[in-house]
Amino acid sequence: MTLKKIFSFFLVISFCAAYAQKDGYWDKERATTKEFLVSAGDRVAINTEDLPVGTTEIVYRITLLDKNQEMTNSLVSVLKAIPDPYGIGQGSAGAVFLMSKISGDDECTYSIFTTNEDAKKYISDGKTDTACFVQSEPVSKDAKRLSLDKSSCLKQNTTTIWFGFESKNWILSQKIVLEVVPWVDTKLNRGWNQDNKNEIISLCKTSTMAQKMANSDDFCVCILNKIIKQYRYSEFQKLLPIEKNKAYKDFGNACYNDADISKNVFNDLRTQIATLIKQQKFNEAIPKLNTIINDGKATALDYSSLGYSYIMTRQYAKAIKSLTEGEKLDDTELLVKLNLAHVYLLNDDYSAAKSIYKKYQNQNVTDSLSWTDKTKLDFAAFQKAGIQSKDYEKVLKLF
């Protein structure tokens, strides 16, 4: 193999190892190291130190020592050379790597429990039916890795684990060293588990902003991510209700103005508005159109729809105002022009209406609908809604 190939091989190996690393750290500050005696043939239960929030894996090592023996190296010092749990590997190979270099002649069996009650019951009767792990073959030393997704001994929000030991020396006491080191996921360490996240999403879904949207998922996820970045879960829970409301409002405004989310929000609103207008629910369409306008996201077509809705609810002054604003945005939008002609006609200003009807009579308001045909359709809709004018026929004779 050439030098170049050898270099490439090691480069690939290094890249794969780096890519596989998990984002977290071995928490040596909350590691458990306990040395204790077990009387001949007796049972004891030893609990770990409180596991930090975000613990997803633990590595433990059990070593039985002869009298006066001392540990030559701690489990923490061994793990310093391992960047993350992936580096330990799987199965017996990983356990051998972690194993203490020394042990005594004594042996014990041990079991692991998730509650203090189960551990106490084990001490009294020796039964292991409630244990999440049982080492029934006596050992003088052992080491294993337990992970959140592979072991019932470690679950979300687990704070303590109990180790139950039974001495297999029926004459003398045994000296046992238990070492447990937690691996803490950096993201989960902030306390945001699935339940906590769902709590924020549920609250967001009931907010006024979210209820304006046909689909508020992206909006609520945006708020969640901003809260997670700003606060640990415990910090967020300690906020006063007024402080939480302000956080929701500030993050909601930031997400509402996000370009992609904003685009989806207003497109959803326009879809709802089109349906409402088709169903002739103009009183419901108007506030939604005003929401778009007040948020500064309106197009000339939005003003056209608002003007039309005002016409259908006989609010002619408001229709003129909104359609005039629409003209300022786009003076070429003929749906705005046509609705403006309609409102002038219905507001008894035939002269102003006539000039607009005549000016654009040979054009299309859309790519497939002529100005004349759209006028006829609108007049029919007005009459069906009970909106009458003596000048309908006079306008149609202009064309």
C-alpha positions in Angstrom: 0.0 0.0 0.0 1.4 3.4 -1.0 1.9 6.2 1.5 -0.8 8.2 -0.2 -3.3 5.3 0.2 -2.3 4.8 3.8 -2.9 8.5 4.5 -6.3 8.5 2.8 -7.3 5.4 4.8 -6.5 7.0 8.1 -8.2 10.3 7.0 -11.4 8.4 6.2 -11.3 6.6 9.6 -10.7 9.8 11.5 -13.6 11.5 9.6 -16.0 8.7 10.4 -15.1 8.7 14.1 -15.5 12.4 14.3 -18.9 12.2 12.5 -20.1 9.5 14.8 -19.3 11.5 18.0 -22.3 12.5 20.1 -22.8 16.1 21.3 -22.3 15.8 25.0 -19.8 15.2 27.8 -18.9 12.8 30.6 -20.0 14.5 33.8 -17.2 13.8 36.2 -18.6 16.3 38.7 -21.7 14.1 39.2 -19.9 10.8 38.9 -20.4 8.2 41.6 -17.5 6.6 43.3 -18.3 4.6 46.5 -16.1 2.1 48.3 -17.9 0.0 50.9 -17.9 -3.3 52.8 -20.4 -6.1 52.4 -20.5 -8.6 55.3 -20.1 -12.3 54.5 -23.2 -13.6 52.7 -25.0 -10.3 53.1 -26.8 -8.0 50.7 -26.6 -4.2 50.4 -28.0 -1.6 48.1 -26.0 1.4 47.0 -27.6 4.4 45.2 -25.8 6.6 42.6 -25.4 10.3 43.0 -28.2 12.3 41.4 -27.9 12.0 37.6 -27.9 15.3 35.8 -30.7 16.4 33.6 -30.0 15.1 30.0 -28.3 11.9 31.1 -28.8 9.5 28.1 -26.1 6.9 29.0 -24.1 5.7 32.0 -20.9 3.6 32.2 -20.4 1.8 35.5 -17.6 -0.4 36.8 -17.6 -2.8 39.8 -14.4 -3.9 41.3 -13.9 -6.3 44.3 -10.6 -5.6 46.2 -8.6 -7.7 48.5 -7.7 -6.3 51.8 -5.4 -3.2 51.5 -5.7 -3.1 47.7 -6.3 0.3 46.1 -7.6 1.3 42.7 -4.8 2.1 40.3 -7.0 4.3 38.0 -10.5 5.7 38.3 -13.2 5.2 35.7 -13.3 8.9 35.1 -9.7 8.9 34.1 -10.3 6.0 31.7 -13.2 7.9 30.1 -11.1 11.0 29.6 -9.5 9.3 26.6 -13.0 8.4 25.1 -14.8 11.4 23.4 -18.2 9.8 23.7 -20.1 6.5 24.3 -19.6 5.6 20.6 -15.9 5.3 21.3 -16.5 2.6 23.9 -17.9 0.2 21.3 -20.5 -2.5 21.8 -20.6 -5.7 23.8 -17.7 -7.4 25.7 -14.9 -5.5 23.8 -16.1 -2.2 25.4 -16.4 -3.8 28.8 -12.9 -5.2 28.7 -11.5 -1.8 27.8 -13.2 -0.3 30.8 -12.3 -3.1 33.2 -10.1 -2.3 36.3 -6.6 -3.7 36.0 -7.0 -5.2 39.5 -9.5 -7.2 41.5 -9.5 -9.5 44.4 -10.4 -13.2 44.8 -13.8 -12.4 46.2 -16.9 -12.5 44.0 -20.4 -11.1 44.2 -23.6 -11.0 42.2 -25.5 -7.8 41.6 -28.7 -6.4 40.3 -29.8 -2.9 39.2 -33.1 -1.3 40.3 -34.9 1.9 39.3 -36.6 2.6 42.6 -35.6 2.6 46.3 -38.5 0.4 47.2 -37.4 -2.3 44.9 -33.8 -2.1 46.2 -35.0 -2.4 49.8 -37.2 -5.4 48.9 -34.1 -7.0 47.3 -32.1 -6.6 50.5 -34.8 -8.3 52.6 -35.7 -11.2 50.3 -33.0 -11.4 47.6 -35.6 -11.5 44.8 -34.6 -9.8 41.6 -37.9 -10.0 39.7 -38.2 -6.2 39.8 -34.6 -5.6 38.7 -33.9 -4.0 35.3 -30.6 -5.9 35.1 -29.3 -9.0 36.9 -25.8 -10.4 37.0 -26.5 -13.8 38.3 -23.1 -15.3 37.7 -20.6 -14.2 40.5 -17.9 -11.8 39.3 -14.8 -10.2 40.8 -15.1 -7.2 38.5 -17.4 -6.0 35.8 -18.1 -3.0 33.6 -21.0 -2.1 31.3 -22.7 0.7 29.5 -26.4 1.4 29.8 -28.2 3.7 27.3 -31.5 5.5 27.3 -32.7 3.8 24.1 -31.5 0.2 24.9 -32.0 -0.3 28.7 -35.0 -0.2 30.9 -32.6 0.8 33.7 -32.2 4.3 32.2 -35.3 6.2 31.3 -36.1 9.8 30.6 -36.0 11.8 33.8 -34.2 9.1 35.7 -32.5 10.7 38.6 -31.1 7.8 40.6 -30.2 4.1 40.1 -29.8 1.6 42.9 -27.2 -1.3 42.7 -27.9 -4.3 44.9 -24.9 -6.5 45.8 -24.9 -10.0 47.3 -21.6 -11.3 48.8 -20.5 -14.7 47.7 -17.9 -14.9 50.4 -19.5 -16.7 53.3 -16.6 -16.2 55.8 -15.2 -12.7 55.4 -16.4 -9.2 54.4 -15.8 -8.0 50.9 -14.6 -4.6 49.8 -16.4 -3.3 46.7 -15.8 -0.2 44.6 -18.8 1.1 42.6 -18.1 3.7 39.9 -20.8 5.3 37.8 -20.2 8.1 35.2 -23.1 9.7 33.3 -23.0 10.9 29.7 -24.9 14.1 29.4 -26.5 15.1 26.1 -25.9 18.8 25.6 -29.3 19.6 24.2 -31.3 17.5 26.7 -29.2 18.9 29.5 -31.3 22.0 29.1 -34.3 20.0 30.4 -36.4 20.1 27.2 -37.7 16.6 26.9 -40.6 15.5 24.6 -43.3 16.2 27.2 -41.9 19.7 28.0 -41.7 20.6 24.3 -45.3 19.4 23.7 -46.4 21.6 26.6 -45.0 24.7 24.8 -46.5 23.6 21.4 -49.9 23.1 23.0 -49.9 26.6 24.6 -48.8 28.1 21.3 -51.6 26.4 19.4 -54.2 28.3 21.6 -52.6 31.7 21.0 -54.3 34.4 19.0 -51.5 34.4 16.4 -51.6 30.7 15.9 -55.4 30.7 15.5 -55.1 33.0 12.5 -53.3 30.2 10.6 -54.6 27.2 8.9 -51.5 25.4 9.9 -49.5 26.8 12.8 -46.9 24.0 13.1 -44.0 25.9 11.7 -44.9 29.0 13.7 -45.1 27.1 17.0 -41.9 25.1 16.3 -40.2 28.5 15.7 -41.4 29.8 19.1 -40.3 26.5 20.8 -36.8 26.7 19.3 -36.4 30.3 20.5 -37.5 29.5 24.0 -35.2 26.5 24.2 -32.3 28.6 23.0 -33.0 31.3 25.5 -33.9 29.3 28.6 -33.3 26.0 30.4 -36.6 24.3 31.1 -36.2 24.9 34.9 -35.4 28.6 34.2 -38.5 29.0 32.1 -40.7 27.3 34.7 -39.5 29.8 37.3 -40.7 32.8 35.3 -43.7 34.7 36.6 -46.9 34.3 34.4 -46.4 37.9 33.2 -42.8 37.1 32.2 -43.9 34.0 30.3 -46.6 35.9 28.5 -44.0 38.5 27.4 -41.6 35.8 26.2 -44.4 34.2 24.1 -45.3 37.6 22.7 -41.8 38.6 21.8 -40.8 35.3 20.3 -44.2 35.1 18.6 -43.6 38.5 16.9 -40.2 37.4 15.8 -41.5 34.2 14.3 -44.5 35.9 12.8 -42.2 38.2 10.9 -39.9 35.4 9.7 -40.0 35.6 5.9 -40.9 31.9 5.2 -43.4 31.6 8.1 -45.0 34.9 7.3 -45.4 33.9 3.7 -47.2 30.7 4.7 -49.3 32.4 7.3 -50.7 35.0 4.9 -51.1 32.4 2.1 -53.2 30.4 4.5 -55.2 33.4 5.4 -55.9 34.2 1.8 -57.1 30.6 1.2 -59.5 31.0 4.1 -60.7 34.3 2.8 -61.3 33.0 -0.7 -63.4 30.2 0.8 -65.4 32.6 3.0 -66.1 35.0 0.1 -67.2 32.0 -2.1 -69.6 31.1 0.8 -70.7 34.7 1.0 -69.5 35.0 4.6 -68.2 38.5 4.1 -68.5 39.5 7.7 -65.9 36.8 8.5 -63.7 37.6 5.5 -63.4 41.3 6.3 -61.5 41.0 9.7 -59.1 38.4 8.1 -58.4 40.8 5.2 -57.8 43.6 7.7 -55.3 41.4 9.5 -53.2 41.1 6.4 -53.5 44.9 5.7 -52.7 45.9 9.3 -49.6 43.6 9.3 -48.3 45.4 6.2 -48.5 42.3 4.0 -51.4 43.3 1.7 -51.3 43.2 -2.1 -53.6 45.1 -4.5 -55.7 41.9 -4.8 -56.2 41.9 -1.0 -57.5 45.4 -1.2 -59.7 44.3 -4.1 -61.2 41.5 -2.1 -61.7 43.8 0.9 -63.4 46.4 -1.3 -65.7 43.7 -2.8 -66.6 42.4 0.7 -67.5 46.0 1.8 -69.7 46.3 -1.3 -71.5 43.1 -0.5 -72.1 44.4 3.0 -73.2 47.8 1.7 -70.2 49.6 3.4 -69.5 51.8 0.4 -67.4 54.5 2.0 -65.1 51.8 3.4 -65.0 50.1 0.0 -63.9 53.3 -1.7 -61.1 53.9 0.9 -59.7 50.4 0.6 -59.9 50.2 -3.2 -58.2 53.6 -3.4 -55.4 52.2 -1.3 -55.2 49.2 -3.6 -54.8 51.5 -6.6 -51.7 53.1 -4.9 -50.1 49.7 -4.6 -50.8 48.6 -8.2 -52.4 51.0 -10.7 -52.6 48.2 -13.3 -54.7 45.8 -11.3 -58.1 45.8 -13.1 -60.0 43.9 -10.4 -59.4 46.9 -8.2 -60.5 49.3 -10.9 -63.7 47.3 -11.6 -64.7 47.1 -7.9 -64.0 50.9 -7.7 -66.4 51.5 -10.6 -69.0 49.2 -8.9 -68.8 51.2 -5.7 -69.1 54.5 -7.4 -72.1 53.2 -9.3 -73.8 51.9 -6.1 -72.9 55.1 -4.3 -74.9 57.2 -6.9 -71.8 58.5 -8.6 -72.6 57.3 -12.2 -70.3 59.8 -13.8 -67.2 58.5 -12.0 -68.3 54.9 -12.5 -68.9 55.4 -16.3 -65.4 56.8 -17.0 -63.8 53.6 -15.4 -66.2 51.2 -17.1 -65.6 52.7 -20.5 -61.8 53.0 -20.1 -61.1 49.3 -19.5 -64.0 47.7 -21.4 -61.8 46.1 -24.0 -59.4 44.5 -21.5 -59.4 41.3 -19.5 -59.4 41.4 -15.7 -57.6 38.0 -15.6 -55.9 35.9 -18.3 -59.2 34.3 -19.2 -62.0 36.6 -18.0 -63.0 39.8 -19.8 -63.9 43.1 -18.2 -67.4 42.9 -19.7 -68.1 39.3 -18.5 -66.8 40.0 -15.0 -69.1 43.1 -14.9 -72.1 41.0 -15.8 -71.2 38.3 -13.2 -70.8 41.0 -10.5 -74.1 42.6 -11.3 -75.8 39.3 -11.1 -74.2 38.6 -7.7 -75.2 42.1 -6.5 -78.8 41.5 -7.5 -78.9 38.1 -5.9 -77.7 39.7 -2.7 -80.5 42.4 -2.9 -78.1 45.2 -3.9 -80.1 47.1 -6.6 -79.2 50.0 -8.9 -81.2 51.6 -11.6 -78.1 52.0 -13.7 -77.1 48.3 -14.2 -78.6 48.2 -17.7 -77.2 51.6 -18.6 -73.7 50.4 -17.8 -74.1 47.2 -19.8 -75.2 49.2 -22.8 -71.9 51.1 -22.7 -70.0 48.0 -23.8 
